[in-house]
Amino acid sequence: MATLTDSSPRFVVDALRGERQTRPPVDTTSAPGLRSVLEDGIFEVLGAEKPDSPLVIRSSSLRQLAQSTDISLSPHGRVRGILVNQVLRLLSVGTSVNSPFDDALQAWRLESGAGELLGYVDQLGSDERARLETDVTAHSITLIRSLGPVPSRWLPRSAVRATQQLCAGAVLLRDVIDLMVGTTANDVASVALFDVTTSPLGEGNERTMRYHALVETLRTSIVPLRTSTFSTATGEMWSLDVDTELLMRSAEEVLAAIANQWRKP
């Protein structure tokens, strides 16, 4: 796994796709095998039974297997994560971010209109709101300083959602990738997946990185080049080149998450 810190002279985007001449040929053959492994594994878990409603697996399902405590699940942490992600979305389309908190909050309001977490922000007192603004600004500055410009020719897409059905809909894999760049229409692997977290990186983030690559492979039938995650808490980025071993490991983790969910009362 490659690691990049905010003290590095390279921008994060420089590490996302690397040089074209070093990218492997595009892999269009692994997806069917991965789907078969998952289908067979799910049958072993469920047997002849079928759930009354689909078992839904998300990246959070895999992070729970890591048995780590995610402090970002507090309302403050969730709002901070949403607003920093909005900053990423603005940066990815070349929008200048002059006031990270205000710009991100405005973008969030325009996108979602209303909601429980926006209500949480609106009911904050002046001191609590100031603490949130300071926190969001500090994390956003780390992101802005480290990310670098995202070329439009890379076809950046933010908040990319995907759903994959397995075993005739008995299991649903759901995913959201913060930022995706590159295209599947090349003869070499070109798609890079990028996540941002406001927490320090840990085992759960590795599982998420692998899960993103697995779902993207199933979605497009093409293996992506690389999957990465960046922590605005530490300025550190982890990056993994996607190969068959990584995808098989993620498939095993997905099957473990399915078994874990199926056994719950």
C-alpha positions as CSV (number, residue, x, y, z in Angstrom):
1,M,0.0,0.0,0.0
2,A,1.3,3.4,-0.9
3,T,1.1,6.2,1.7
4,L,1.2,9.9,1.0
5,T,1.3,12.6,3.7
6,D,0.5,16.3,3.5
7,S,4.3,17.1,3.9
8,S,4.9,15.4,0.5
9,P,5.7,17.7,-2.4
10,R,3.2,15.8,-4.6
11,F,-0.5,16.6,-4.7
12,V,-3.0,13.9,-3.9
13,V,-4.3,14.0,-7.5
14,D,-0.8,13.2,-8.8
15,A,-0.9,9.9,-7.0
16,L,-4.5,8.9,-8.1
17,R,-3.8,7.8,-11.6
18,G,0.0,8.0,-11.9
19,E,1.6,7.8,-15.3
20,R,-0.2,6.2,-18.3
21,Q,2.8,4.1,-19.2
22,T,2.8,2.4,-15.8
23,R,-0.8,1.4,-15.8
24,P,-1.7,-2.3,-16.4
25,P,-3.9,-3.4,-19.4
26,V,-7.6,-3.1,-18.6
27,D,-9.0,-6.2,-16.9
28,T,-12.4,-7.2,-18.3
29,T,-12.3,-10.9,-17.3
30,S,-12.3,-10.9,-13.4
31,A,-15.9,-9.6,-12.8
32,P,-17.8,-12.8,-13.7
33,G,-15.6,-14.9,-11.5
34,L,-16.0,-12.5,-8.6
35,R,-19.8,-12.5,-9.0
36,S,-19.7,-16.4,-9.0
37,V,-17.7,-16.5,-5.8
38,L,-20.2,-14.1,-4.1
39,E,-23.2,-16.0,-5.4
40,D,-21.8,-19.4,-4.3
41,G,-20.7,-18.0,-0.9
42,I,-24.1,-16.4,-0.3
43,F,-25.8,-19.7,-1.0
44,E,-23.6,-21.4,1.6
45,V,-24.6,-18.7,4.1
46,L,-28.4,-18.6,3.4
47,G,-28.9,-22.2,2.2
48,A,-32.5,-22.7,0.9
49,E,-33.8,-19.9,3.0
50,K,-34.5,-16.4,1.6
51,P,-34.6,-13.3,3.7
52,D,-38.0,-11.5,4.0
53,S,-36.3,-8.4,2.7
54,P,-32.9,-8.1,1.0
55,L,-29.8,-8.1,3.1
56,V,-28.2,-4.7,2.5
57,I,-24.4,-4.5,2.7
58,R,-22.6,-1.1,2.7
59,S,-19.0,-0.2,3.4
60,S,-20.1,0.5,7.0
61,S,-21.1,-3.2,7.3
62,L,-17.5,-4.1,6.6
63,R,-16.1,-1.5,9.0
64,Q,-18.1,-3.0,11.8
65,L,-16.2,-6.3,11.2
66,A,-13.0,-4.4,12.1
67,Q,-14.5,-3.8,15.6
68,S,-13.3,-0.2,15.7
69,T,-15.1,2.8,17.2
70,D,-15.9,5.5,14.7
71,I,-16.1,8.9,16.5
72,S,-17.3,10.4,13.3
73,L,-20.8,8.9,13.9
74,S,-21.7,11.7,16.4
75,P,-23.9,14.4,14.9
76,H,-21.0,16.8,15.0
77,G,-18.8,14.3,13.2
78,R,-21.4,13.4,10.6
79,V,-22.0,17.1,9.8
80,R,-18.3,17.7,9.6
81,G,-17.9,14.8,7.2
82,I,-20.7,16.0,5.0
83,L,-19.4,19.6,4.8
84,V,-15.8,18.5,4.1
85,N,-17.2,16.2,1.4
86,Q,-19.1,19.2,-0.1
87,V,-15.8,21.0,-0.2
88,L,-14.3,18.1,-2.2
89,R,-17.2,18.2,-4.6
90,L,-16.7,21.9,-5.2
91,L,-13.0,21.5,-5.7
92,S,-13.5,18.6,-8.1
93,V,-15.3,20.8,-10.6
94,G,-12.8,23.7,-10.3
95,T,-14.9,25.9,-8.0
96,S,-12.9,28.3,-5.7
97,V,-13.6,27.7,-2.0
98,N,-13.0,30.9,-0.2
99,S,-15.0,30.2,3.0
100,P,-15.1,26.4,3.5
101,F,-17.9,26.3,6.1
102,D,-20.2,28.8,4.4
103,D,-19.6,27.5,0.9
104,A,-20.1,23.9,1.9
105,L,-23.2,24.6,3.9
106,Q,-24.8,26.5,1.1
107,A,-24.0,23.7,-1.4
108,W,-25.4,21.2,1.1
109,R,-28.6,23.2,1.5
110,L,-29.1,23.5,-2.3
111,E,-28.6,19.8,-2.7
112,S,-30.7,18.4,0.2
113,G,-33.1,21.2,1.0
114,A,-33.8,20.0,4.5
115,G,-33.1,17.1,6.8
116,E,-32.3,16.0,10.4
117,L,-28.7,17.0,10.2
118,L,-29.3,20.3,8.6
119,G,-31.8,20.9,11.5
120,Y,-29.1,20.0,13.9
121,V,-26.9,22.7,12.4
122,D,-29.6,25.3,12.5
123,Q,-30.4,24.7,16.2
124,L,-26.8,25.1,17.3
125,G,-26.0,28.0,19.6
126,S,-23.4,30.6,18.6
127,D,-20.5,28.9,20.5
128,E,-21.3,25.4,19.2
129,R,-21.7,26.7,15.6
130,A,-18.4,28.5,15.9
131,R,-16.7,25.3,17.1
132,L,-18.2,23.4,14.1
133,E,-17.1,26.1,11.7
134,T,-13.5,26.1,13.1
135,D,-13.4,22.3,12.9
136,V,-14.8,22.2,9.3
137,T,-12.4,24.9,8.2
138,A,-9.3,23.2,9.6
139,H,-10.2,19.9,7.9
140,S,-11.0,21.7,4.7
141,I,-7.7,23.6,4.6
142,T,-5.9,20.2,4.9
143,L,-7.9,18.9,1.9
144,I,-7.4,22.1,-0.2
145,R,-3.7,22.2,0.5
146,S,-3.2,18.5,-0.3
147,L,-5.6,17.7,-3.1
148,G,-4.3,19.8,-6.0
149,P,-6.3,20.7,-9.1
150,V,-8.4,18.0,-10.6
151,P,-8.1,18.1,-14.5
152,S,-11.5,18.2,-16.2
153,R,-10.1,15.7,-18.8
154,W,-10.1,13.1,-16.1
155,L,-13.9,13.3,-16.1
156,P,-14.3,13.8,-12.3
157,R,-17.6,12.5,-10.8
158,S,-18.5,13.0,-7.2
159,A,-20.9,11.1,-4.9
160,V,-21.1,8.2,-7.3
161,R,-23.8,5.8,-6.1
162,A,-24.0,2.1,-7.1
163,T,-26.2,-0.9,-6.3
164,Q,-25.5,-4.5,-7.2
165,Q,-28.0,-7.3,-6.7
166,L,-26.8,-10.8,-5.8
167,C,-28.7,-14.1,-5.6
168,A,-31.8,-12.8,-7.4
169,G,-32.0,-9.8,-5.1
170,A,-31.5,-11.6,-1.8
171,V,-28.5,-9.4,-1.2
172,L,-27.9,-5.8,-2.2
173,L,-24.5,-4.2,-2.3
174,R,-24.8,-0.4,-1.9
175,D,-21.9,2.0,-2.2
176,V,-21.1,5.7,-2.6
177,I,-17.7,6.8,-3.8
178,D,-16.8,10.4,-2.9
179,L,-14.8,11.0,-6.1
180,M,-14.1,9.0,-9.2
181,V,-11.8,10.0,-12.1
182,G,-10.9,8.3,-15.3
183,T,-12.8,6.3,-17.9
184,T,-13.5,2.6,-18.6
185,A,-13.1,3.3,-22.3
186,N,-9.3,2.9,-22.3
187,D,-7.1,0.0,-23.2
188,V,-5.3,0.4,-19.8
189,A,-6.8,0.7,-16.4
190,S,-7.7,4.3,-15.8
191,V,-10.4,4.6,-13.2
192,A,-9.3,5.8,-9.7
193,L,-11.6,5.8,-6.7
194,F,-11.1,8.4,-3.9
195,D,-12.6,8.7,-0.5
196,V,-12.3,11.4,2.1
197,T,-12.7,10.9,5.8
198,T,-12.4,13.3,8.7
199,S,-11.2,10.6,11.1
200,P,-7.7,9.0,11.3
201,L,-7.1,6.1,8.9
202,G,-7.5,2.6,10.2
203,E,-8.4,-1.0,9.3
204,G,-12.0,0.0,8.5
205,N,-10.8,2.4,5.9
206,E,-8.8,-0.4,4.2
207,R,-11.9,-2.5,4.0
208,T,-13.8,0.4,2.5
209,M,-11.2,0.9,-0.1
210,R,-11.4,-2.7,-1.2
211,Y,-15.2,-2.6,-1.1
212,H,-15.3,0.4,-3.4
213,A,-13.1,-1.5,-5.9
214,L,-15.2,-4.6,-5.7
215,V,-18.5,-2.9,-6.3
216,E,-17.1,-0.8,-9.1
217,T,-15.8,-4.0,-10.7
218,L,-19.2,-5.6,-10.5
219,R,-20.9,-2.5,-11.7
220,T,-18.9,-1.9,-14.8
221,S,-17.3,-5.4,-15.4
222,I,-14.0,-3.6,-15.5
223,V,-11.4,-3.6,-12.7
224,P,-10.4,0.0,-11.6
225,L,-6.8,1.1,-11.5
226,R,-6.6,2.3,-7.9
227,T,-8.6,2.9,-4.8
228,S,-7.5,5.6,-2.3
229,T,-8.6,7.3,0.9
230,F,-7.5,10.6,2.4
231,S,-7.7,11.7,6.1
232,T,-8.3,15.4,6.7
233,A,-7.5,14.7,10.4
234,T,-3.9,13.6,9.6
235,G,-3.2,14.7,6.0
236,E,-2.4,11.1,5.2
237,M,-3.5,9.2,2.1
238,W,-3.5,5.4,1.6
239,S,-3.6,4.1,-1.9
240,L,-4.0,0.5,-3.2
241,D,-3.5,-0.8,-6.7
242,V,-6.5,-3.0,-7.6
243,D,-5.7,-6.6,-8.5
244,T,-7.5,-10.0,-8.3
245,E,-6.1,-10.7,-4.8
246,L,-7.5,-7.4,-3.4
247,L,-10.9,-8.1,-5.0
248,M,-11.1,-11.6,-3.7
249,R,-10.2,-10.4,-0.2
250,S,-13.1,-7.9,-0.4
251,A,-15.4,-10.6,-1.6
252,E,-14.5,-12.7,1.5
253,E,-15.2,-9.6,3.7
254,V,-18.5,-9.1,2.1
255,L,-19.5,-12.7,2.7
256,A,-18.4,-12.3,6.3
257,A,-20.6,-9.2,6.6
258,I,-23.6,-11.1,5.1
259,A,-23.1,-14.0,7.5
260,N,-22.9,-11.5,10.4
261,Q,-26.1,-9.8,9.4
262,W,-27.9,-13.1,8.6
263,R,-27.2,-14.5,12.1
264,K,-28.5,-11.4,13.9
265,P,-32.0,-11.9,15.5
